[in-house]
Amino acid sequence: YDILGVPRGASQEQIQRAYRKLAAQYHPDKVAHLGSEFREMAHQKMVAIQQAYNELTA
């Protein structure tokens, strides 16, 4: 919940909205033009976002 920034008990719609917002921000295509250090940080963040989304929607 913390990674996606949604409250416990959030609806599927809230979770999906938060995921899409964060994914758009950290997606590799969005950060490809930035330095390698920031790209790596964004990659790690995207992995965490994806894992959180998968857990909350399973």
PDBQT receptor file of N, H, CA, C and O in Angstrom, charges set to zero:
ATOM      1  N   TYR A   1       0.824  -1.198   0.000  1.00  0.00    +0.000 N 
ATOM      2  CA  TYR A   1       0.000   0.000   0.000  1.00  0.00    +0.000 C 
ATOM      3  C   TYR A   1       0.868   1.263   0.000  1.00  0.00    +0.000 C 
ATOM      4  O   TYR A   1       0.583   2.241  -0.690  1.00  0.00    +0.000 OA
ATOM      5  N   ASP A   2       1.940   1.203   0.801  1.00  0.00    +0.000 N 
ATOM      6  H   ASP A   2       2.172   0.408   1.362  1.00  0.00    +0.000 HD
ATOM      7  CA  ASP A   2       2.817   2.374   0.899  1.00  0.00    +0.000 C 
ATOM      8  C   ASP A   2       3.487   2.699  -0.430  1.00  0.00    +0.000 C 
ATOM      9  O   ASP A   2       3.587   3.866  -0.810  1.00  0.00    +0.000 OA
ATOM     10  N   ILE A   3       3.941   1.676  -1.129  1.00  0.00    +0.000 N 
ATOM     11  H   ILE A   3       3.860   0.728  -0.821  1.00  0.00    +0.000 HD
ATOM     12  CA  ILE A   3       4.651   1.894  -2.398  1.00  0.00    +0.000 C 
ATOM     13  C   ILE A   3       3.742   2.577  -3.410  1.00  0.00    +0.000 C 
ATOM     14  O   ILE A   3       4.170   3.478  -4.132  1.00  0.00    +0.000 OA
ATOM     15  N   LEU A   4       2.495   2.146  -3.459  1.00  0.00    +0.000 N 
ATOM     16  H   LEU A   4       2.147   1.414  -2.873  1.00  0.00    +0.000 HD
ATOM     17  CA  LEU A   4       1.554   2.742  -4.407  1.00  0.00    +0.000 C 
ATOM     18  C   LEU A   4       0.909   4.014  -3.862  1.00  0.00    +0.000 C 
ATOM     19  O   LEU A   4       0.258   4.758  -4.596  1.00  0.00    +0.000 OA
ATOM     20  N   GLY A   5       1.098   4.251  -2.570  1.00  0.00    +0.000 N 
ATOM     21  H   GLY A   5       1.627   3.647  -1.974  1.00  0.00    +0.000 HD
ATOM     22  CA  GLY A   5       0.542   5.463  -1.976  1.00  0.00    +0.000 C 
ATOM     23  C   GLY A   5      -0.967   5.435  -1.828  1.00  0.00    +0.000 C 
ATOM     24  O   GLY A   5      -1.632   6.465  -1.937  1.00  0.00    +0.000 OA
ATOM     25  N   VAL A   6      -1.504   4.246  -1.579  1.00  0.00    +0.000 N 
ATOM     26  H   VAL A   6      -0.963   3.409  -1.490  1.00  0.00    +0.000 HD
ATOM     27  CA  VAL A   6      -2.946   4.112  -1.386  1.00  0.00    +0.000 C 
ATOM     28  C   VAL A   6      -3.214   3.652   0.048  1.00  0.00    +0.000 C 
ATOM     29  O   VAL A   6      -2.365   2.997   0.652  1.00  0.00    +0.000 OA
ATOM     30  N   PRO A   7      -4.375   3.986   0.596  1.00  0.00    +0.000 N 
ATOM     31  CA  PRO A   7      -4.691   3.554   1.961  1.00  0.00    +0.000 C 
ATOM     32  C   PRO A   7      -5.028   2.067   2.001  1.00  0.00    +0.000 C 
ATOM     33  O   PRO A   7      -5.469   1.488   1.009  1.00  0.00    +0.000 OA
ATOM     34  N   ARG A   8      -4.813   1.469   3.158  1.00  0.00    +0.000 N 
ATOM     35  H   ARG A   8      -4.455   1.940   3.964  1.00  0.00    +0.000 HD
ATOM     36  CA  ARG A   8      -5.234   0.069   3.328  1.00  0.00    +0.000 C 
ATOM     37  C   ARG A   8      -6.736   0.001   3.078  1.00  0.00    +0.000 C 
ATOM     38  O   ARG A   8      -7.486   0.887   3.487  1.00  0.00    +0.000 OA
ATOM     39  N   GLY A   9      -7.159  -1.050   2.409  1.00  0.00    +0.000 N 
ATOM     40  H   GLY A   9      -6.549  -1.770   2.077  1.00  0.00    +0.000 HD
ATOM     41  CA  GLY A   9      -8.566  -1.176   2.079  1.00  0.00    +0.000 C 
ATOM     42  C   GLY A   9      -8.970  -0.400   0.835  1.00  0.00    +0.000 C 
ATOM     43  O   GLY A   9     -10.158  -0.240   0.555  1.00  0.00    +0.000 OA
ATOM     44  N   ALA A  10      -7.979   0.082   0.087  1.00  0.00    +0.000 N 
ATOM     45  H   ALA A  10      -7.014  -0.048   0.314  1.00  0.00    +0.000 HD
ATOM     46  CA  ALA A  10      -8.268   0.828  -1.144  1.00  0.00    +0.000 C 
ATOM     47  C   ALA A  10      -8.982  -0.081  -2.138  1.00  0.00    +0.000 C 
ATOM     48  O   ALA A  10      -8.760  -1.292  -2.165  1.00  0.00    +0.000 OA
ATOM     49  N   SER A  11      -9.831   0.515  -2.943  1.00  0.00    +0.000 N 
ATOM     50  H   SER A  11     -10.012   1.499  -2.921  1.00  0.00    +0.000 HD
ATOM     51  CA  SER A  11     -10.552  -0.250  -3.959  1.00  0.00    +0.000 C 
ATOM     52  C   SER A  11      -9.601  -0.631  -5.093  1.00  0.00    +0.000 C 
ATOM     53  O   SER A  11      -8.524  -0.054  -5.243  1.00  0.00    +0.000 OA
ATOM     54  N   GLN A  12     -10.021  -1.607  -5.877  1.00  0.00    +0.000 N 
ATOM     55  H   GLN A  12     -10.896  -2.075  -5.755  1.00  0.00    +0.000 HD
ATOM     56  CA  GLN A  12      -9.222  -2.018  -7.034  1.00  0.00    +0.000 C 
ATOM     57  C   GLN A  12      -9.007  -0.841  -7.981  1.00  0.00    +0.000 C 
ATOM     58  O   GLN A  12      -7.940  -0.701  -8.581  1.00  0.00    +0.000 OA
ATOM     59  N   GLU A  13     -10.019  -0.006  -8.108  1.00  0.00    +0.000 N 
ATOM     60  H   GLU A  13     -10.885  -0.120  -7.621  1.00  0.00    +0.000 HD
ATOM     61  CA  GLU A  13      -9.912   1.161  -8.986  1.00  0.00    +0.000 C 
ATOM     62  C   GLU A  13      -8.846   2.135  -8.475  1.00  0.00    +0.000 C 
ATOM     63  O   GLU A  13      -8.060   2.663  -9.261  1.00  0.00    +0.000 OA
ATOM     64  N   GLN A  14      -8.821   2.369  -7.171  1.00  0.00    +0.000 N 
ATOM     65  H   GLN A  14      -9.460   1.940  -6.533  1.00  0.00    +0.000 HD
ATOM     66  CA  GLN A  14      -7.810   3.254  -6.590  1.00  0.00    +0.000 C 
ATOM     67  C   GLN A  14      -6.408   2.687  -6.786  1.00  0.00    +0.000 C 
ATOM     68  O   GLN A  14      -5.474   3.420  -7.112  1.00  0.00    +0.000 OA
ATOM     69  N   ILE A  15      -6.269   1.392  -6.589  1.00  0.00    +0.000 N 
ATOM     70  H   ILE A  15      -7.028   0.796  -6.325  1.00  0.00    +0.000 HD
ATOM     71  CA  ILE A  15      -4.975   0.729  -6.755  1.00  0.00    +0.000 C 
ATOM     72  C   ILE A  15      -4.525   0.842  -8.203  1.00  0.00    +0.000 C 
ATOM     73  O   ILE A  15      -3.369   1.166  -8.476  1.00  0.00    +0.000 OA
ATOM     74  N   GLN A  16      -5.429   0.576  -9.122  1.00  0.00    +0.000 N 
ATOM     75  H   GLN A  16      -6.368   0.313  -8.901  1.00  0.00    +0.000 HD
ATOM     76  CA  GLN A  16      -5.093   0.642 -10.540  1.00  0.00    +0.000 C 
ATOM     77  C   GLN A  16      -4.720   2.063 -10.959  1.00  0.00    +0.000 C 
ATOM     78  O   GLN A  16      -3.772   2.259 -11.720  1.00  0.00    +0.000 OA
ATOM     79  N   ARG A  17      -5.453   3.039 -10.472  1.00  0.00    +0.000 N 
ATOM     80  H   ARG A  17      -6.223   2.880  -9.854  1.00  0.00    +0.000 HD
ATOM     81  CA  ARG A  17      -5.155   4.440 -10.794  1.00  0.00    +0.000 C 
ATOM     82  C   ARG A  17      -3.770   4.844 -10.284  1.00  0.00    +0.000 C 
ATOM     83  O   ARG A  17      -3.005   5.500 -10.992  1.00  0.00    +0.000 OA
ATOM     84  N   ALA A  18      -3.458   4.445  -9.055  1.00  0.00    +0.000 N 
ATOM     85  H   ALA A  18      -4.079   3.912  -8.480  1.00  0.00    +0.000 HD
ATOM     86  CA  ALA A  18      -2.156   4.768  -8.468  1.00  0.00    +0.000 C 
ATOM     87  C   ALA A  18      -1.037   4.074  -9.242  1.00  0.00    +0.000 C 
ATOM     88  O   ALA A  18       0.010   4.667  -9.498  1.00  0.00    +0.000 OA
ATOM     89  N   TYR A  19      -1.267   2.808  -9.613  1.00  0.00    +0.000 N 
ATOM     90  H   TYR A  19      -2.118   2.326  -9.405  1.00  0.00    +0.000 HD
ATOM     91  CA  TYR A  19      -0.268   2.064 -10.382  1.00  0.00    +0.000 C 
ATOM     92  C   TYR A  19       0.008   2.748 -11.719  1.00  0.00    +0.000 C 
ATOM     93  O   TYR A  19       1.164   2.942 -12.096  1.00  0.00    +0.000 OA
ATOM     94  N   ARG A  20      -1.037   3.104 -12.419  1.00  0.00    +0.000 N 
ATOM     95  H   ARG A  20      -1.975   2.946 -12.113  1.00  0.00    +0.000 HD
ATOM     96  CA  ARG A  20      -0.862   3.732 -13.733  1.00  0.00    +0.000 C 
ATOM     97  C   ARG A  20      -0.126   5.064 -13.636  1.00  0.00    +0.000 C 
ATOM     98  O   ARG A  20       0.709   5.379 -14.484  1.00  0.00    +0.000 OA
ATOM     99  N   LYS A  21      -0.432   5.837 -12.613  1.00  0.00    +0.000 N 
ATOM    100  H   LYS A  21      -1.111   5.582 -11.924  1.00  0.00    +0.000 HD
ATOM    101  CA  LYS A  21       0.232   7.125 -12.421  1.00  0.00    +0.000 C 
ATOM    102  C   LYS A  21       1.730   6.930 -12.173  1.00  0.00    +0.000 C 
ATOM    103  O   LYS A  21       2.560   7.610 -12.776  1.00  0.00    +0.000 OA
ATOM    104  N   LEU A  22       2.065   5.999 -11.283  1.00  0.00    +0.000 N 
ATOM    105  H   LEU A  22       1.391   5.447 -10.793  1.00  0.00    +0.000 HD
ATOM    106  CA  LEU A  22       3.474   5.757 -10.973  1.00  0.00    +0.000 C 
ATOM    107  C   LEU A  22       4.201   5.099 -12.143  1.00  0.00    +0.000 C 
ATOM    108  O   LEU A  22       5.352   5.428 -12.428  1.00  0.00    +0.000 OA
ATOM    109  N   ALA A  23       3.530   4.171 -12.818  1.00  0.00    +0.000 N 
ATOM    110  H   ALA A  23       2.595   3.903 -12.587  1.00  0.00    +0.000 HD
ATOM    111  CA  ALA A  23       4.148   3.500 -13.958  1.00  0.00    +0.000 C 
ATOM    112  C   ALA A  23       4.464   4.500 -15.061  1.00  0.00    +0.000 C 
ATOM    113  O   ALA A  23       5.501   4.394 -15.716  1.00  0.00    +0.000 OA
ATOM    114  N   ALA A  24       3.597   5.451 -15.267  1.00  0.00    +0.000 N 
ATOM    115  H   ALA A  24       2.755   5.537 -14.736  1.00  0.00    +0.000 HD
ATOM    116  CA  ALA A  24       3.845   6.476 -16.286  1.00  0.00    +0.000 C 
ATOM    117  C   ALA A  24       5.052   7.324 -15.915  1.00  0.00    +0.000 C 
ATOM    118  O   ALA A  24       5.792   7.779 -16.787  1.00  0.00    +0.000 OA
ATOM    119  N   GLN A  25       5.246   7.532 -14.634  1.00  0.00    +0.000 N 
ATOM    120  H   GLN A  25       4.644   7.163 -13.925  1.00  0.00    +0.000 HD
ATOM    121  CA  GLN A  25       6.355   8.364 -14.162  1.00  0.00    +0.000 C 
ATOM    122  C   GLN A  25       7.697   7.638 -14.231  1.00  0.00    +0.000 C 
ATOM    123  O   GLN A  25       8.709   8.247 -14.576  1.00  0.00    +0.000 OA
ATOM    124  N   TYR A  26       7.718   6.343 -13.907  1.00  0.00    +0.000 N 
ATOM    125  H   TYR A  26       6.896   5.848 -13.626  1.00  0.00    +0.000 HD
ATOM    126  CA  TYR A  26       8.978   5.603 -13.793  1.00  0.00    +0.000 C 
ATOM    127  C   TYR A  26       9.228   4.619 -14.925  1.00  0.00    +0.000 C 
ATOM    128  O   TYR A  26      10.242   3.923 -14.912  1.00  0.00    +0.000 OA
ATOM    129  N   HIS A  27       8.345   4.542 -15.891  1.00  0.00    +0.000 N 
ATOM    130  H   HIS A  27       7.520   5.108 -15.902  1.00  0.00    +0.000 HD
ATOM    131  CA  HIS A  27       8.503   3.591 -16.996  1.00  0.00    +0.000 C 
ATOM    132  C   HIS A  27       9.824   3.834 -17.723  1.00  0.00    +0.000 C 
ATOM    133  O   HIS A  27      10.215   4.984 -17.924  1.00  0.00    +0.000 OA
ATOM    134  N   PRO A  28      10.520   2.756 -18.122  1.00  0.00    +0.000 N 
ATOM    135  CA  PRO A  28      11.819   2.909 -18.807  1.00  0.00    +0.000 C 
ATOM    136  C   PRO A  28      11.779   3.827 -20.026  1.00  0.00    +0.000 C 
ATOM    137  O   PRO A  28      12.752   4.534 -20.290  1.00  0.00    +0.000 OA
ATOM    138  N   ASP A  29      10.694   3.830 -20.759  1.00  0.00    +0.000 N 
ATOM    139  H   ASP A  29       9.904   3.256 -20.544  1.00  0.00    +0.000 HD
ATOM    140  CA  ASP A  29      10.599   4.709 -21.928  1.00  0.00    +0.000 C 
ATOM    141  C   ASP A  29      10.582   6.182 -21.527  1.00  0.00    +0.000 C 
ATOM    142  O   ASP A  29      11.007   7.042 -22.298  1.00  0.00    +0.000 OA
ATOM    143  N   LYS A  30      10.093   6.471 -20.329  1.00  0.00    +0.000 N 
ATOM    144  H   LYS A  30       9.747   5.773 -19.703  1.00  0.00    +0.000 HD
ATOM    145  CA  LYS A  30      10.004   7.857 -19.859  1.00  0.00    +0.000 C 
ATOM    146  C   LYS A  30      11.334   8.385 -19.334  1.00  0.00    +0.000 C 
ATOM    147  O   LYS A  30      11.549   9.597 -19.301  1.00  0.00    +0.000 OA
ATOM    148  N   VAL A  31      12.232   7.483 -18.921  1.00  0.00    +0.000 N 
ATOM    149  H   VAL A  31      12.057   6.499 -18.948  1.00  0.00    +0.000 HD
ATOM    150  CA  VAL A  31      13.499   7.916 -18.320  1.00  0.00    +0.000 C 
ATOM    151  C   VAL A  31      14.710   7.551 -19.176  1.00  0.00    +0.000 C 
ATOM    152  O   VAL A  31      15.849   7.700 -18.733  1.00  0.00    +0.000 OA
ATOM    153  N   ALA A  32      14.475   7.080 -20.386  1.00  0.00    +0.000 N 
ATOM    154  H   ALA A  32      13.550   6.960 -20.746  1.00  0.00    +0.000 HD
ATOM    155  CA  ALA A  32      15.566   6.618 -21.248  1.00  0.00    +0.000 C 
ATOM    156  C   ALA A  32      16.577   7.715 -21.560  1.00  0.00    +0.000 C 
ATOM    157  O   ALA A  32      17.752   7.422 -21.776  1.00  0.00    +0.000 OA
ATOM    158  N   HIS A  33      16.144   8.961 -21.587  1.00  0.00    +0.000 N 
ATOM    159  H   HIS A  33      15.189   9.199 -21.412  1.00  0.00    +0.000 HD
ATOM    160  CA  HIS A  33      17.028  10.069 -21.944  1.00  0.00    +0.000 C 
ATOM    161  C   HIS A  33      17.849  10.577 -20.760  1.00  0.00    +0.000 C 
ATOM    162  O   HIS A  33      18.726  11.423 -20.935  1.00  0.00    +0.000 OA
ATOM    163  N   LEU A  34      17.576  10.072 -19.564  1.00  0.00    +0.000 N 
ATOM    164  H   LEU A  34      16.864   9.384 -19.422  1.00  0.00    +0.000 HD
ATOM    165  CA  LEU A  34      18.270  10.539 -18.366  1.00  0.00    +0.000 C 
ATOM    166  C   LEU A  34      19.539   9.725 -18.123  1.00  0.00    +0.000 C 
ATOM    167  O   LEU A  34      19.775   8.725 -18.801  1.00  0.00    +0.000 OA
ATOM    168  N   GLY A  35      20.335  10.140 -17.183  1.00  0.00    +0.000 N 
ATOM    169  H   GLY A  35      20.142  10.952 -16.632  1.00  0.00    +0.000 HD
ATOM    170  CA  GLY A  35      21.593   9.463 -16.876  1.00  0.00    +0.000 C 
ATOM    171  C   GLY A  35      21.382   8.044 -16.384  1.00  0.00    +0.000 C 
ATOM    172  O   GLY A  35      20.300   7.691 -15.916  1.00  0.00    +0.000 OA
ATOM    173  N   SER A  36      22.425   7.236 -16.492  1.00  0.00    +0.000 N 
ATOM    174  H   SER A  36      23.304   7.523 -16.872  1.00  0.00    +0.000 HD
ATOM    175  CA  SER A  36      22.326   5.822 -16.138  1.00  0.00    +0.000 C 
ATOM    176  C   SER A  36      21.995   5.623 -14.660  1.00  0.00    +0.000 C 
ATOM    177  O   SER A  36      21.293   4.675 -14.309  1.00  0.00    +0.000 OA
ATOM    178  N   GLU A  37      22.487   6.499 -13.798  1.00  0.00    +0.000 N 
ATOM    179  H   GLU A  37      23.057   7.269 -14.083  1.00  0.00    +0.000 HD
ATOM    180  CA  GLU A  37      22.198   6.370 -12.369  1.00  0.00    +0.000 C 
ATOM    181  C   GLU A  37      20.703   6.551 -12.103  1.00  0.00    +0.000 C 
ATOM    182  O   GLU A  37      20.114   5.795 -11.330  1.00  0.00    +0.000 OA
ATOM    183  N   PHE A  38      20.099   7.536 -12.733  1.00  0.00    +0.000 N 
ATOM    184  H   PHE A  38      20.577   8.149 -13.361  1.00  0.00    +0.000 HD
ATOM    185  CA  PHE A  38      18.667   7.759 -12.545  1.00  0.00    +0.000 C 
ATOM    186  C   PHE A  38      17.856   6.651 -13.212  1.00  0.00    +0.000 C 
ATOM    187  O   PHE A  38      16.824   6.240 -12.684  1.00  0.00    +0.000 OA
ATOM    188  N   ARG A  39      18.309   6.168 -14.356  1.00  0.00    +0.000 N 
ATOM    189  H   ARG A  39      19.148   6.503 -14.786  1.00  0.00    +0.000 HD
ATOM    190  CA  ARG A  39      17.600   5.065 -15.030  1.00  0.00    +0.000 C 
ATOM    191  C   ARG A  39      17.576   3.830 -14.137  1.00  0.00    +0.000 C 
ATOM    192  O   ARG A  39      16.556   3.147 -14.056  1.00  0.00    +0.000 OA
ATOM    193  N   GLU A  40      18.691   3.536 -13.465  1.00  0.00    +0.000 N 
ATOM    194  H   GLU A  40      19.520   4.090 -13.531  1.00  0.00    +0.000 HD
ATOM    195  CA  GLU A  40      18.754   2.374 -12.574  1.00  0.00    +0.000 C 
ATOM    196  C   GLU A  40      17.808   2.556 -11.383  1.00  0.00    +0.000 C 
ATOM    197  O   GLU A  40      17.114   1.618 -10.990  1.00  0.00    +0.000 OA
ATOM    198  N   MET A  41      17.780   3.755 -10.815  1.00  0.00    +0.000 N 
ATOM    199  H   MET A  41      18.343   4.517 -11.134  1.00  0.00    +0.000 HD
ATOM    200  CA  MET A  41      16.877   4.036  -9.705  1.00  0.00    +0.000 C 
ATOM    201  C   MET A  41      15.422   3.882 -10.161  1.00  0.00    +0.000 C 
ATOM    202  O   MET A  41      14.599   3.312  -9.445  1.00  0.00    +0.000 OA
ATOM    203  N   ALA A  42      15.117   4.389 -11.341  1.00  0.00    +0.000 N 
ATOM    204  H   ALA A  42      15.786   4.852 -11.923  1.00  0.00    +0.000 HD
ATOM    205  CA  ALA A  42      13.760   4.285 -11.878  1.00  0.00    +0.000 C 
ATOM    206  C   ALA A  42      13.392   2.824 -12.136  1.00  0.00    +0.000 C 
ATOM    207  O   ALA A  42      12.250   2.420 -11.918  1.00  0.00    +0.000 OA
ATOM    208  N   HIS A  43      14.362   2.033 -12.600  1.00  0.00    +0.000 N 
ATOM    209  H   HIS A  43      15.290   2.361 -12.777  1.00  0.00    +0.000 HD
ATOM    210  CA  HIS A  43      14.116   0.608 -12.839  1.00  0.00    +0.000 C 
ATOM    211  C   HIS A  43      13.769  -0.092 -11.525  1.00  0.00    +0.000 C 
ATOM    212  O   HIS A  43      12.808  -0.860 -11.462  1.00  0.00    +0.000 OA
ATOM    213  N   GLN A  44      14.547   0.172 -10.485  1.00  0.00    +0.000 N 
ATOM    214  H   GLN A  44      15.327   0.796 -10.536  1.00  0.00    +0.000 HD
ATOM    215  CA  GLN A  44      14.287  -0.443  -9.184  1.00  0.00    +0.000 C 
ATOM    216  C   GLN A  44      12.921  -0.022  -8.646  1.00  0.00    +0.000 C 
ATOM    217  O   GLN A  44      12.190  -0.839  -8.086  1.00  0.00    +0.000 OA
ATOM    218  N   LYS A  45      12.587   1.232  -8.817  1.00  0.00    +0.000 N 
ATOM    219  H   LYS A  45      13.181   1.895  -9.272  1.00  0.00    +0.000 HD
ATOM    220  CA  LYS A  45      11.290   1.739  -8.365  1.00  0.00    +0.000 C 
ATOM    221  C   LYS A  45      10.162   1.066  -9.157  1.00  0.00    +0.000 C 
ATOM    222  O   LYS A  45       9.136   0.701  -8.584  1.00  0.00    +0.000 OA
ATOM    223  N   MET A  46      10.348   0.905 -10.455  1.00  0.00    +0.000 N 
ATOM    224  H   MET A  46      11.182   1.203 -10.921  1.00  0.00    +0.000 HD
ATOM    225  CA  MET A  46       9.327   0.282 -11.301  1.00  0.00    +0.000 C 
ATOM    226  C   MET A  46       9.111  -1.179 -10.900  1.00  0.00    +0.000 C 
ATOM    227  O   MET A  46       7.977  -1.656 -10.895  1.00  0.00    +0.000 OA
ATOM    228  N   VAL A  47      10.184  -1.886 -10.567  1.00  0.00    +0.000 N 
ATOM    229  H   VAL A  47      11.106  -1.499 -10.571  1.00  0.00    +0.000 HD
ATOM    230  CA  VAL A  47      10.064  -3.274 -10.112  1.00  0.00    +0.000 C 
ATOM    231  C   VAL A  47       9.241  -3.326  -8.824  1.00  0.00    +0.000 C 
ATOM    232  O   VAL A  47       8.361  -4.175  -8.684  1.00  0.00    +0.000 OA
ATOM    233  N   ALA A  48       9.525  -2.421  -7.886  1.00  0.00    +0.000 N 
ATOM    234  H   ALA A  48      10.240  -1.732  -8.000  1.00  0.00    +0.000 HD
ATOM    235  CA  ALA A  48       8.782  -2.376  -6.625  1.00  0.00    +0.000 C 
ATOM    236  C   ALA A  48       7.312  -2.042  -6.869  1.00  0.00    +0.000 C 
ATOM    237  O   ALA A  48       6.429  -2.627  -6.241  1.00  0.00    +0.000 OA
ATOM    238  N   ILE A  49       7.052  -1.118  -7.766  1.00  0.00    +0.000 N 
ATOM    239  H   ILE A  49       7.769  -0.643  -8.276  1.00  0.00    +0.000 HD
ATOM    240  CA  ILE A  49       5.678  -0.732  -8.104  1.00  0.00    +0.000 C 
ATOM    241  C   ILE A  49       4.928  -1.925  -8.690  1.00  0.00    +0.000 C 
ATOM    242  O   ILE A  49       3.785  -2.189  -8.317  1.00  0.00    +0.000 OA
ATOM    243  N   GLN A  50       5.570  -2.639  -9.601  1.00  0.00    +0.000 N 
ATOM    244  H   GLN A  50       6.499  -2.425  -9.904  1.00  0.00    +0.000 HD
ATOM    245  CA  GLN A  50       4.948  -3.801 -10.241  1.00  0.00    +0.000 C 
ATOM    246  C   GLN A  50       4.656  -4.896  -9.222  1.00  0.00    +0.000 C 
ATOM    247  O   GLN A  50       3.582  -5.497  -9.244  1.00  0.00    +0.000 OA
ATOM    248  N   GLN A  51       5.613  -5.158  -8.326  1.00  0.00    +0.000 N 
ATOM    249  H   GLN A  51       6.486  -4.670  -8.308  1.00  0.00    +0.000 HD
ATOM    250  CA  GLN A  51       5.407  -6.187  -7.306  1.00  0.00    +0.000 C 
ATOM    251  C   GLN A  51       4.260  -5.811  -6.372  1.00  0.00    +0.000 C 
ATOM    252  O   GLN A  51       3.425  -6.651  -6.038  1.00  0.00    +0.000 OA
ATOM    253  N   ALA A  52       4.222  -4.559  -5.957  1.00  0.00    +0.000 N 
ATOM    254  H   ALA A  52       4.901  -3.876  -6.228  1.00  0.00    +0.000 HD
ATOM    255  CA  ALA A  52       3.142  -4.102  -5.074  1.00  0.00    +0.000 C 
ATOM    256  C   ALA A  52       1.793  -4.247  -5.771  1.00  0.00    +0.000 C 
ATOM    257  O   ALA A  52       0.830  -4.726  -5.172  1.00  0.00    +0.000 OA
ATOM    258  N   TYR A  53       1.724  -3.841  -7.019  1.00  0.00    +0.000 N 
ATOM    259  H   TYR A  53       2.506  -3.452  -7.505  1.00  0.00    +0.000 HD
ATOM    260  CA  TYR A  53       0.472  -3.944  -7.776  1.00  0.00    +0.000 C 
ATOM    261  C   TYR A  53       0.039  -5.407  -7.895  1.00  0.00    +0.000 C 
ATOM    262  O   TYR A  53      -1.133  -5.731  -7.704  1.00  0.00    +0.000 OA
ATOM    263  N   ASN A  54       0.992  -6.284  -8.213  1.00  0.00    +0.000 N 
ATOM    264  H   ASN A  54       1.944  -6.021  -8.369  1.00  0.00    +0.000 HD
ATOM    265  CA  ASN A  54       0.667  -7.705  -8.350  1.00  0.00    +0.000 C 
ATOM    266  C   ASN A  54       0.141  -8.287  -7.041  1.00  0.00    +0.000 C 
ATOM    267  O   ASN A  54      -0.810  -9.069  -7.048  1.00  0.00    +0.000 OA
ATOM    268  N   GLU A  55       0.750  -7.912  -5.921  1.00  0.00    +0.000 N 
ATOM    269  H   GLU A  55       1.522  -7.276  -5.914  1.00  0.00    +0.000 HD
ATOM    270  CA  GLU A  55       0.295  -8.415  -4.621  1.00  0.00    +0.000 C 
ATOM    271  C   GLU A  55      -1.106  -7.918  -4.278  1.00  0.00    +0.000 C 
ATOM    272  O   GLU A  55      -1.937  -8.675  -3.777  1.00  0.00    +0.000 OA
ATOM    273  N   LEU A  56      -1.355  -6.659  -4.549  1.00  0.00    +0.000 N 
ATOM    274  H   LEU A  56      -0.679  -6.044  -4.956  1.00  0.00    +0.000 HD
ATOM    275  CA  LEU A  56      -2.639  -6.076  -4.158  1.00  0.00    +0.000 C 
ATOM    276  C   LEU A  56      -3.787  -6.467  -5.085  1.00  0.00    +0.000 C 
ATOM    277  O   LEU A  56      -4.953  -6.340  -4.712  1.00  0.00    +0.000 OA
ATOM    278  N   THR A  57      -3.474  -6.933  -6.269  1.00  0.00    +0.000 N 
ATOM    279  H   THR A  57      -2.527  -7.036  -6.572  1.00  0.00    +0.000 HD
ATOM    280  CA  THR A  57      -4.537  -7.304  -7.207  1.00  0.00    +0.000 C 
ATOM    281  C   THR A  57      -4.664  -8.810  -7.380  1.00  0.00    +0.000 C 
ATOM    282  O   THR A  57      -5.482  -9.277  -8.172  1.00  0.00    +0.000 OA
ATOM    283  N   ALA A  58      -3.863  -9.570  -6.647  1.00  0.00    +0.000 N 
ATOM    284  H   ALA A  58      -3.199  -9.190  -6.003  1.00  0.00    +0.000 HD
ATOM    285  CA  ALA A  58      -3.904 -11.038  -6.774  1.00  0.00    +0.000 C 
ATOM    286  C   ALA A  58      -5.117 -11.620  -6.086  1.00  0.00    +0.000 C 
ATOM    287  O   ALA A  58      -5.307 -12.836  -6.095  1.00  0.00    +0.000 OA
TER     288      ALA A  58
